[in-house]
Structure formats: C-alpha cells, structure tokens
Amino acid sequence: MLEGILQALKISSKEDTMTGTRLPRLLIVDDHPIFLDGLSQFLQTNNHRVESTARTPSAALDLVQQNAVDILIADVSMSEGGGPRGES
C-alpha cells in the first residue's frame, strides 16, 4: 500500500510567502491518533508545513492522489499494513 503512495507523490516548488523559501509539504500517516496529532502539532509549531494527516495507508493514498505532497512520514507497522510495500 505505501508503495502506491510513494508512486503517487507529486513535487511542487511553491514558496512560503512570508520567508520566500520553499516549505516541503508533509503527509503524516499513523494509526495511533495521539501520536499522529502530537507529531502534527509539534511539526507545525516548529514551522513545518503539514499538508495532511491520515490514519490508514488507503486514506493516505487518496490524499496523495488529490494533493501534492513532498515528504511522507509513515508508521511502518499499522494494522492495515505498513512497511515500504504496505506489508505488516
């Protein structure tokens, strides 16, 4: 499953309007909501651009197909499947 997400990632070169620098768009995937929310808040507080979050690999694939994402941060042991090839 994550292999499909990686293949669907799109790269864009939009710049942050405040600093003039390009901020990578992050997608975070984790089936533990406390970790997912905590990591997302931590990254946003530290000036990172969290474009989307998802709780399953299939939801992440849907988001990647709809939105341009530069970096994927994923739990590799999710109940729906994890790892680089979506295997548990």
C-alpha positions as MATLAB code, in Angstrom:
seq = 'MLEGILQALKISSKEDTMTGTRLPRLLIVDDHPIFLDGLSQFLQTNNHRVESTARTPSAALDLVQQNAVDILIADVSMSEGGGPRGES';
ca = [
       0.000    0.000    0.000;
       2.739    2.508    0.896;
       4.466    1.700   -2.388;
       1.401    3.067   -4.187;
       1.531    6.194   -2.043;
       5.194    6.721   -2.865;
       4.490    6.379   -6.589;
       1.670    8.917   -6.402;
       3.700   11.630   -4.621;
       3.944   14.871   -6.597;
       6.658   17.502   -6.175;
       5.941   21.220   -6.456;
       8.080   24.292   -5.910;
       5.684   26.677   -4.145;
       7.343   29.188   -1.846;
       6.320   30.326    1.618;
       5.007   33.864    1.168;
       6.406   35.091    4.494;
      10.001   33.913    4.098;
      10.327   33.396    0.362;
      11.621   29.889    0.964;
      10.025   26.667   -0.144;
       8.421   24.646    2.624;
       8.075   20.930    1.901;
       4.502   19.694    2.233;
       4.291   16.822    4.713;
       1.855   13.939    4.888;
       1.855   12.034    8.198;
       0.325    8.536    8.337;
      -0.179    6.721   11.630;
      -2.986    4.620   13.073;
      -2.409    5.950   16.610;
      -4.343    9.238   16.870;
      -2.391   10.568   19.862;
       0.948   10.117   18.072;
      -0.476   11.439   14.784;
      -1.897   14.587   16.400;
       1.156   15.118   18.596;
       3.631   14.849   15.732;
       1.498   17.077   13.521;
       1.257   19.768   16.211;
       4.964   19.513   17.013;
       5.966   19.948   13.366;
       3.564   22.843   12.797;
       4.770   24.585   15.971;
       8.317   24.291   14.608;
       7.471   25.939   11.280;
       6.870   22.867    9.144;
       4.004   22.599    6.697;
       1.794   19.610    7.496;
      -0.360   19.344    4.383;
      -2.417   16.341    5.540;
      -2.676   13.510    8.032;
      -4.182   10.051    7.609;
      -4.863    7.100    9.897;
      -4.638    4.350    7.241;
      -2.478    3.688    4.184;
      -5.572    3.692    1.946;
      -6.635    7.119    3.256;
      -3.073    8.361    2.678;
      -3.168    7.115   -0.916;
      -6.417    9.013   -1.501;
      -4.851   12.186   -0.070;
      -1.697   11.840   -2.173;
      -3.757   11.440   -5.329;
      -5.677   14.650   -4.507;
      -2.876   16.820   -3.067;
       0.748   17.454   -3.892;
       2.996   16.154   -1.095;
       6.780   16.354   -0.846;
       7.529   14.233    2.228;
       5.751   11.190    3.629;
       6.182   10.295    7.303;
       4.573    6.906    7.913;
       4.261    4.340   10.663;
       5.679    1.112    9.236;
       3.605   -1.183   11.456;
      -0.018   -0.100   11.016;
      -2.882   -2.550   11.455;
      -3.992   -2.064    7.809;
      -0.457   -2.702    6.628;
       2.793   -0.874    6.822;
       6.347   -1.026    5.653;
       7.712    0.131    2.322;
       5.499   -2.270    0.393;
       2.423   -1.940    2.603;
       3.083   -5.240    4.340;
       2.695   -5.841    8.062;
];
